[in-house]
């Protein structure tokens, strides 16, 4: 009896060992989740692909765009809207002038920036179009108050002429520096000594070179070549 029990126990042990061995082999050759049927991970989003300590070009499109910087700054607020009577280079006579009465004749060497109706009795600030020293500050025929500033444009010397200013409003003196965008002073009062009897407006001229010339009109188009159209750098 005892011998028979031992034989039965041996057989059961052998069968159990064979079962577990067969299961091991099956698991080895046949994984629980076959590779071809395994669920795929969701794709990495484009935002995460582009993420880094610094924003990438695709996540910040403006990062690669160059900021357009004007070489000259506007002399008045809303400058482009003010050029309505005498632009650069227009040929003026007492007969055809958009401003009446007219006492000048020739090719306009600068650009006139007019005031708006609400500015007739208001202080209108004039700003430096460039950085440089004041070369001249005085009262002159045809202008009233005028200021000339030495500057650079495209690495070349120029002088900026601001005409029809109220001299008493300009705190800085000759040889002192003005920075681009800095307030120079205010426009002179209409038809007064501050504007030499002219309407209230700004005459802005840009003369090539470092020599001072404040003439508002040239006798010929050839002479006009010594001047630069302010609106080519300011009004567009």
C-alpha positions as CSV (number, residue, x, y, z in Angstrom):
1,X,0.0,0.0,0.0
2,X,2.7,2.3,0.9
3,X,4.7,1.4,-2.2
4,X,1.6,2.2,-4.4
5,X,1.2,5.6,-2.8
6,X,4.8,6.5,-3.5
7,X,4.4,5.5,-7.2
8,X,1.2,7.7,-7.5
9,X,2.9,10.7,-5.8
10,X,5.9,10.3,-8.2
11,X,3.6,10.2,-11.2
12,X,1.7,13.4,-10.1
13,X,5.0,15.2,-9.5
14,X,6.3,14.2,-12.9
15,X,3.0,15.4,-14.6
16,X,3.1,18.8,-12.7
17,X,6.7,19.4,-13.7
18,X,5.9,18.5,-17.3
19,X,2.9,20.9,-17.3
20,X,4.9,23.9,-16.0
21,X,7.7,23.2,-18.4
22,X,5.3,23.1,-21.3
23,X,3.6,26.4,-20.1
24,X,7.0,28.1,-19.8
25,X,7.9,27.1,-23.4
26,X,4.6,28.3,-24.7
27,X,4.9,31.7,-22.9
28,X,8.4,32.1,-24.3
29,X,7.5,31.4,-27.8
30,X,4.1,33.2,-27.7
31,X,4.1,36.4,-25.7
32,X,0.8,37.4,-24.0
33,X,0.5,40.5,-26.3
34,X,1.9,39.8,-29.8
35,X,4.0,42.7,-31.1
36,X,1.9,43.1,-34.2
37,X,-1.2,43.5,-32.1
38,X,0.3,45.7,-29.3
39,X,-1.4,49.1,-28.9
40,X,0.7,52.0,-30.3
41,X,1.6,55.0,-28.2
42,X,-0.1,58.3,-29.3
43,X,2.2,60.5,-31.5
44,X,4.2,63.2,-29.8
45,X,2.4,66.5,-30.4
46,X,4.1,69.2,-32.5
47,X,4.1,71.5,-29.5
48,X,6.1,69.1,-27.4
49,X,8.5,68.4,-30.3
50,X,9.2,72.1,-30.5
51,X,9.5,72.7,-26.8
52,X,12.8,73.7,-25.5
53,X,14.2,76.3,-23.0
54,X,13.9,78.8,-25.8
55,X,10.9,79.1,-28.1
56,X,11.5,77.7,-31.6
57,X,10.8,79.5,-34.8
58,X,7.6,77.5,-35.4
59,X,6.2,78.2,-32.0
60,X,7.1,81.9,-32.2
61,X,6.8,83.0,-35.9
62,X,7.8,86.6,-35.1
63,X,11.1,85.6,-33.6
64,X,12.8,85.3,-37.0
65,X,11.3,88.5,-38.4
66,X,13.6,91.5,-38.4
67,X,12.2,94.6,-36.8
68,X,12.2,97.4,-39.4
69,X,13.9,100.4,-37.9
70,X,13.6,103.8,-39.6
71,X,16.9,105.6,-40.0
72,X,15.1,108.9,-39.2
73,X,12.3,109.6,-36.7
74,X,9.1,111.6,-37.5
75,X,9.4,115.2,-36.4
76,X,5.7,115.4,-35.4
77,X,2.9,113.1,-34.4
78,X,1.0,111.7,-37.5
79,X,3.7,113.2,-39.7
80,X,2.6,111.5,-43.0
81,X,-0.9,113.0,-42.7
82,X,0.4,116.5,-42.4
83,X,2.1,116.8,-45.9
84,X,-0.8,118.5,-47.7
85,X,0.6,121.7,-49.2
86,X,4.3,121.8,-50.0
87,X,6.1,118.5,-50.4
88,X,9.8,118.2,-51.2
89,X,10.8,119.4,-54.7
90,X,7.6,121.1,-55.7
91,X,8.1,124.2,-57.9
92,X,6.5,127.2,-56.2
93,X,5.6,130.6,-57.6
94,X,3.4,133.3,-56.2
95,X,0.8,132.3,-58.8
96,X,0.7,128.5,-58.4
97,X,1.4,128.1,-54.7
98,X,-1.1,126.2,-52.5
99,X,-0.4,128.8,-49.9
100,X,-1.7,132.3,-50.5
101,X,-0.4,134.9,-50.4
102,X,3.0,133.5,-51.5
103,X,6.3,135.4,-51.4
104,X,8.7,132.6,-52.4
105,X,9.7,131.1,-55.8
106,X,11.8,128.0,-56.5
107,X,12.1,124.3,-55.9
108,X,11.1,123.5,-52.3
109,X,14.2,122.1,-50.5
110,X,12.3,120.6,-47.6
111,X,8.9,119.2,-46.7
112,X,6.2,121.3,-44.9
113,X,4.3,119.5,-42.1
114,X,1.0,121.3,-41.5
115,X,-1.0,121.5,-38.3
116,X,-4.4,120.0,-37.7
117,X,-7.4,122.4,-37.1
118,X,-7.4,121.6,-33.4
119,X,-3.8,122.6,-33.1
120,X,-4.2,126.2,-34.1
121,X,-3.9,127.5,-30.5
122,X,-2.3,124.4,-29.0
123,X,1.4,123.7,-28.3
124,X,2.7,121.3,-31.0
125,X,5.9,119.5,-30.0
126,X,8.7,119.1,-32.6
127,X,11.0,116.1,-32.2
128,X,14.5,115.5,-33.4
129,X,14.6,113.2,-36.4
130,X,18.1,112.0,-35.6
131,X,20.8,112.1,-33.0
132,X,23.5,114.8,-33.2
133,X,24.6,118.2,-32.0
134,X,22.9,121.6,-32.5
135,X,24.9,123.5,-35.0
136,X,22.7,126.6,-35.3
137,X,19.8,128.1,-33.2
138,X,18.6,131.6,-34.3
139,X,16.0,133.7,-35.8
140,X,16.2,133.9,-39.6
141,X,14.4,135.6,-42.5
142,X,11.7,133.3,-43.9
143,X,11.7,131.1,-40.9
144,X,11.4,133.0,-37.7
145,X,13.0,130.5,-35.2
146,X,15.2,127.9,-36.9
147,X,17.4,125.1,-35.6
148,X,20.0,123.1,-37.5
149,X,21.3,119.8,-36.2
150,X,24.4,117.8,-37.4
151,X,23.5,114.1,-37.9
152,X,24.5,111.0,-39.9
153,X,22.3,109.2,-42.5
154,X,23.6,106.0,-44.0
155,X,27.0,106.8,-42.5
156,X,27.1,110.1,-44.3
157,X,26.9,113.6,-42.7
158,X,23.8,115.6,-43.1
159,X,22.2,118.7,-41.5
160,X,18.6,118.7,-40.4
161,X,16.8,122.1,-40.6
162,X,13.8,122.7,-38.5
163,X,12.0,125.9,-39.4
164,X,9.2,128.1,-37.8
165,X,10.0,127.2,-34.2
166,X,9.4,129.2,-31.1
167,X,13.0,129.8,-30.0
168,X,12.0,130.5,-26.4
169,X,10.7,126.9,-26.1
170,X,14.1,125.4,-27.0
171,X,16.0,124.8,-23.8
172,X,19.2,123.3,-25.3
173,X,22.0,125.5,-26.7
174,X,24.3,125.3,-29.6
175,X,26.8,122.4,-29.4
176,X,24.6,120.4,-27.1
177,X,23.3,117.0,-28.2
178,X,19.8,116.1,-29.3
179,X,18.8,112.4,-29.4
180,X,16.4,111.0,-32.0
181,X,12.9,111.4,-30.8
182,X,13.8,114.0,-28.2
183,X,11.6,117.1,-27.9
184,X,13.3,120.1,-29.4
185,X,10.6,122.7,-28.7
186,X,7.2,123.8,-30.1
187,X,6.0,125.3,-33.3
188,X,5.9,129.1,-33.5
189,X,2.7,131.1,-33.3
190,X,1.0,131.6,-36.7
191,X,1.8,134.9,-38.5
192,X,4.1,136.2,-35.8
193,X,7.8,136.9,-35.4
194,X,8.2,133.3,-34.3
195,X,7.3,132.1,-37.9
196,X,8.4,135.3,-39.7
197,X,4.8,136.0,-40.6
198,X,4.1,132.5,-42.0
199,X,1.4,130.1,-41.1
200,X,2.0,127.7,-38.2
201,X,3.8,124.7,-39.6
202,X,7.1,122.9,-39.6
203,X,9.5,123.2,-42.5
204,X,11.9,120.3,-42.4
205,X,15.0,120.2,-44.6
206,X,17.8,117.7,-44.9
207,X,20.9,119.0,-46.5
208,X,23.7,116.7,-47.7
209,X,27.1,117.2,-46.0
210,X,28.1,119.1,-42.8
211,X,28.0,122.6,-44.2
212,X,25.0,124.7,-43.0
213,X,22.5,125.9,-45.5
214,X,19.0,127.0,-44.5
215,X,17.7,128.1,-47.9
216,X,14.1,127.0,-48.3
217,X,14.1,127.0,-52.1
218,X,16.5,126.1,-54.8
219,X,16.8,128.0,-58.1
220,X,17.1,124.9,-60.2
221,X,16.5,121.1,-60.1
222,X,20.3,120.6,-60.3
223,X,20.7,122.6,-57.0
224,X,18.0,120.4,-55.5
225,X,20.3,117.4,-55.7
226,X,22.1,118.8,-52.6
227,X,19.0,118.0,-50.5
228,X,17.2,114.8,-49.4
229,X,13.5,114.3,-49.5
230,X,12.5,113.9,-45.7
231,X,9.5,111.8,-46.6
232,X,11.6,109.2,-48.3
233,X,12.7,108.3,-44.7
234,X,9.9,109.5,-42.5
235,X,6.5,109.5,-44.2
236,X,6.4,105.9,-45.6
